[in-house]
Amino acid sequence: EVSAIVLDLGSYTCKAGYAGEDAPKAVFPS
């Protein structure tokens, strides 16, 4: 099984996690 990594590089926070999960694994200020 292969999982896709999702990165959301926003103006206030950056979020990273795996596709299909309910919440990101990491959230940090950008």
Backbone as CSV, one residue per row, in Angstrom:
resi,resn,N_x,N_y,N_z,CA_x,CA_y,CA_z,C_x,C_y,C_z
1,GLU,0.843,-1.184,0.000,0.000,0.000,0.000,0.886,1.244,0.000
2,VAL,0.552,2.182,-0.863,1.306,3.429,-0.977,0.426,4.573,-0.495
3,SER,0.980,5.414,0.382,0.243,6.572,0.898,0.822,7.847,0.299
4,ALA,-0.049,8.781,-0.018,0.387,10.071,-0.541,0.573,11.048,0.613
5,ILE,1.621,11.835,0.527,1.879,12.877,1.524,1.218,14.165,1.046
6,VAL,0.541,14.845,1.964,-0.141,16.099,1.642,0.557,17.231,2.385
7,LEU,0.915,18.292,1.662,1.512,19.488,2.255,0.612,20.678,1.947
8,ASP,0.254,21.424,2.979,-0.553,22.640,2.827,0.284,23.801,3.337
9,LEU,0.885,24.542,2.414,1.748,25.660,2.784,0.925,26.943,2.753
10,GLY,0.342,27.268,3.892,-0.501,28.452,3.995,0.294,29.678,4.403
11,SER,-0.370,30.822,4.454,0.309,32.060,4.819,0.532,32.178,6.325
12,TYR,-0.249,31.461,7.135,-0.083,31.514,8.588,0.448,30.211,9.170
13,THR,0.018,29.076,8.638,0.487,27.784,9.135,0.821,26.858,7.975
14,CYS,1.703,25.911,8.237,2.016,24.840,7.301,1.537,23.543,7.928
15,LYS,0.900,22.703,7.133,0.353,21.446,7.626,0.894,20.314,6.767
16,ALA,1.201,19.193,7.410,1.702,18.023,6.692,1.040,16.780,7.245
17,GLY,0.753,15.847,6.362,0.136,14.600,6.791,-0.021,13.649,5.625
18,TYR,-0.793,12.592,5.836,-1.034,11.586,4.816,-2.447,11.723,4.272
19,ALA,-2.615,11.472,2.993,-3.926,11.532,2.357,-4.851,10.500,2.983
20,GLY,-6.105,10.885,3.202,-7.098,9.981,3.750,-7.246,10.041,5.254
21,GLU,-6.361,10.753,5.945,-6.480,10.893,7.398,-7.378,12.077,7.726
22,ASP,-7.937,12.070,8.931,-8.864,13.125,9.342,-8.167,14.438,9.681
23,ALA,-6.941,14.363,10.209,-6.231,15.562,10.644,-4.764,15.460,10.230
24,PRO,-4.099,16.606,10.047,-2.682,16.567,9.688,-1.822,16.041,10.830
25,LYS,-0.687,15.420,10.484,0.248,14.906,11.490,1.011,16.047,12.155
26,ALA,1.311,17.097,11.391,2.101,18.207,11.927,1.506,19.531,11.466
27,VAL,1.440,20.494,12.382,1.000,21.858,12.073,2.001,22.796,12.732
28,PHE,2.578,23.710,11.944,3.550,24.643,12.506,3.422,25.988,11.804
29,PRO,3.833,27.066,12.487,3.719,28.402,11.892,4.649,28.553,10.692
30,SER,4.211,29.338,9.720,5.044,29.544,8.533,5.751,30.886,8.593
